[in-house]
Amino acid sequence: MASRSMNKAILIGNLTRDPELKYTPNGTAVCTFGVATNRSWTTTDGQIKEDTQFHRVVAWQKLAELCGKLLTKGKKIYMEGRITYRSFTGKDGQQRSITEIVLDDFIMFDSGKRFVPGEVAPAVGDVPAHVDATVPAEHHTETVNPEDIPF
């Protein structure tokens, strides 16, 4: 029996480019995009430093098609996936290696779009699943007490 292990990546970041949706020769959807994560800290002498990391993300099958439809450059998302490493030979004949996150799930943050009663209802996927589109837009906001956040 194999011992248990875990390979899980969790990121909150912004898309660096529009997703690129393609299909393999056998018809499997594959979507790639980039996500940038930022951090900042203050040094001992009071300087504020910033660091940005860029992550390559790949999604497969139905999740790939959703990414291609819903995500656009600049959107902030929460995402979960697993880290993979692979090697390939480039067009120039050089051996290359790549690290990417295979997407398992994602949540889009507020798109800025609000459903207003009397307007045409948005298409499926335009309103987050947890939003009741029959409730006026002004009731979709909620305040969060920082003490309620578990981390």
PLY file of the C-alpha trace (Angstrom):
ply
format ascii 1.0
element vertex 151
property float x
property float y
property float z
element edge 150
property int vertex1
property int vertex2
end_header
0.00 0.00 0.00
1.39 3.41 -0.98
1.85 6.04 1.68
-0.42 9.06 1.52
0.81 12.33 0.12
-0.59 15.60 -1.17
0.17 17.92 -4.07
-2.05 20.98 -3.77
-1.56 24.56 -4.86
-3.94 27.31 -3.75
-3.59 30.78 -5.26
-5.44 34.08 -5.27
-4.24 36.27 -8.10
-4.98 38.09 -11.32
-5.00 36.65 -14.83
-2.04 37.97 -16.80
-3.58 37.19 -20.19
-6.81 35.98 -21.72
-7.17 32.20 -21.52
-6.25 30.26 -24.66
-8.74 27.45 -25.32
-7.68 24.69 -27.74
-8.68 21.12 -28.46
-6.45 18.07 -28.74
-6.73 15.97 -31.93
-9.12 13.63 -30.10
-11.39 16.55 -29.06
-10.34 17.11 -25.44
-10.53 20.77 -24.40
-7.38 22.29 -22.91
-7.09 25.88 -21.71
-3.93 27.70 -20.61
-3.55 31.06 -18.92
-1.27 32.88 -16.53
-1.89 34.08 -12.99
0.20 36.63 -11.11
0.45 36.67 -7.32
1.91 39.58 -5.37
3.35 40.03 -1.92
4.85 43.00 -0.12
6.83 43.38 3.06
8.66 46.01 5.03
12.38 45.62 5.57
14.08 46.27 8.91
15.06 49.75 7.68
11.44 50.62 6.79
11.56 50.13 3.01
8.55 48.54 1.38
9.52 45.73 -0.99
7.25 43.98 -3.48
7.52 40.68 -5.30
5.40 39.25 -8.11
5.35 35.59 -9.10
3.91 34.38 -12.41
2.25 30.98 -12.63
1.32 28.96 -15.71
-2.08 27.28 -15.33
-3.66 24.55 -17.47
-7.25 23.28 -17.29
-8.73 20.24 -19.03
-12.12 19.13 -20.36
-15.26 20.94 -19.08
-13.24 23.08 -16.69
-11.13 24.24 -19.65
-14.25 25.28 -21.55
-15.54 27.19 -18.50
-12.24 29.02 -18.17
-12.34 29.95 -21.85
-15.85 31.40 -21.47
-15.67 33.10 -18.08
-12.12 34.31 -17.51
-10.42 37.35 -19.00
-7.16 39.18 -18.47
-7.09 41.12 -15.20
-9.80 39.10 -13.40
-9.04 38.12 -9.84
-9.59 34.44 -9.07
-9.17 31.93 -6.29
-7.86 28.68 -7.70
-6.91 25.21 -6.55
-4.83 22.71 -8.44
-1.76 20.52 -8.39
1.80 21.31 -9.42
3.25 19.36 -12.34
6.69 19.34 -13.94
7.39 18.20 -17.47
10.16 18.33 -20.02
10.07 18.76 -23.78
12.34 19.49 -26.69
11.89 22.99 -28.09
11.74 23.89 -31.79
15.40 24.84 -31.52
16.27 21.31 -30.36
17.03 22.40 -26.79
15.65 20.42 -23.85
13.26 22.54 -21.78
11.39 21.99 -18.54
8.19 23.64 -17.43
6.29 23.93 -14.16
2.53 24.42 -14.29
-0.53 24.13 -12.12
-3.22 21.74 -13.33
-6.47 23.43 -12.33
-8.97 21.50 -10.22
-11.37 24.33 -9.31
-11.65 28.10 -9.35
-13.85 30.90 -8.04
-14.08 34.26 -9.78
-14.15 37.32 -7.58
-16.70 40.09 -8.16
-16.84 40.89 -11.85
-18.38 44.30 -11.21
-21.53 43.20 -13.03
-24.73 43.48 -11.04
-28.13 42.11 -11.95
-30.73 44.85 -11.78
-34.40 43.81 -11.69
-36.14 44.73 -14.94
-33.04 44.11 -17.06
-32.53 41.01 -19.14
-31.24 38.27 -16.87
-27.59 37.38 -17.40
-26.59 34.15 -19.08
-25.78 31.17 -16.92
-22.30 31.63 -15.54
-22.48 35.45 -15.42
-23.87 35.41 -11.88
-21.99 33.44 -9.24
-23.83 30.32 -8.09
-24.24 31.70 -4.57
-26.05 34.85 -5.78
-29.84 34.75 -5.90
-30.67 36.72 -9.07
-34.21 37.38 -7.80
-32.86 39.56 -4.99
-32.13 43.20 -5.95
-28.45 43.94 -6.59
-28.09 46.20 -3.55
-28.77 43.15 -1.34
-25.94 41.09 -2.89
-23.27 42.83 -0.85
-22.45 41.73 2.65
-20.06 42.96 5.25
-17.47 40.64 6.66
-16.17 40.97 10.18
-12.39 40.32 10.10
-12.74 38.37 13.36
-14.95 35.83 11.51
-12.16 34.92 9.06
-10.54 31.66 10.19
-6.97 32.58 9.13
0 1
1 2
2 3
3 4
4 5
5 6
6 7
7 8
8 9
9 10
10 11
11 12
12 13
13 14
14 15
15 16
16 17
17 18
18 19
19 20
20 21
21 22
22 23
23 24
24 25
25 26
26 27
27 28
28 29
29 30
30 31
31 32
32 33
33 34
34 35
35 36
36 37
37 38
38 39
39 40
40 41
41 42
42 43
43 44
44 45
45 46
46 47
47 48
48 49
49 50
50 51
51 52
52 53
53 54
54 55
55 56
56 57
57 58
58 59
59 60
60 61
61 62
62 63
63 64
64 65
65 66
66 67
67 68
68 69
69 70
70 71
71 72
72 73
73 74
74 75
75 76
76 77
77 78
78 79
79 80
80 81
81 82
82 83
83 84
84 85
85 86
86 87
87 88
88 89
89 90
90 91
91 92
92 93
93 94
94 95
95 96
96 97
97 98
98 99
99 100
100 101
101 102
102 103
103 104
104 105
105 106
106 107
107 108
108 109
109 110
110 111
111 112
112 113
113 114
114 115
115 116
116 117
117 118
118 119
119 120
120 121
121 122
122 123
123 124
124 125
125 126
126 127
127 128
128 129
129 130
130 131
131 132
132 133
133 134
134 135
135 136
136 137
137 138
138 139
139 140
140 141
141 142
142 143
143 144
144 145
145 146
146 147
147 148
148 149
149 150
